[in-house]
Amino acid sequence: MGKKILIVDDSSIMRKMIRQTLSDENHFVAGEAKNGKDAVEMYKSLKPDIVTMDITMREMDGFAAAKEILSSDPDARIIFLSNLDEEKYSQDAKRIGAKGYVNKHNAKAIVDLINSLG
């Protein structure tokens, strides 16, 4: 059974690529947000199983959005998908309670991480 996923990325091309990757693996994309502010609102209404979160976005970045989502739902499962320095940012992601950090261009790693979250 696929998971219900909210995709958060400021790039429409990236959202499309992630959506295709997840759909190919029978996951359901419940919604797409282009910034952290929209992500927080959409999380409340959609209640997805997993959120894929970019870091660098206008209005509210991914870390701020993740903190806000996790403060209202400590059980939220957020994974960061980014091109930024994995060593530096993966520690920040884990510190705030994210379930993982993957390079957004590594489709197999994205799918493996989502599938590992049960």
Steps between C-alpha positions, in 0.01 A plus 500: 500500500640835400542795731320834486769761439522879499777632273655834595741666257518847347587356157203378297738285293633336815148441637405335172808275508438397862128442430588273206755306707247445779211417267715240325534329839122510565512780755222760499598866473238674715625849424784727398619817670743754358619639836508419868205723586275312256641170626395571860144584391476203264636261763216593735230438241649201314656309793750317276697195610827662388621846395789543257649840583743721310720727713545826309166666419349847514255612771597216736789258459474126548655491846259764634204320342613162638535646851150647478348176370679293766392737777135441409549129420803338664430180303533673161740319268706752306787422268718766347583486131771747406814562297667680789802360685371172640753477780412843638124502449417137580610564860272805520213297354542222756535749785157648431339156470504418129507134399773545241687707246553396137636667188191597300648361179546150643161343421596157634614642835177703530285193437711280729473751786123539459450124482714453813264720702245218509 
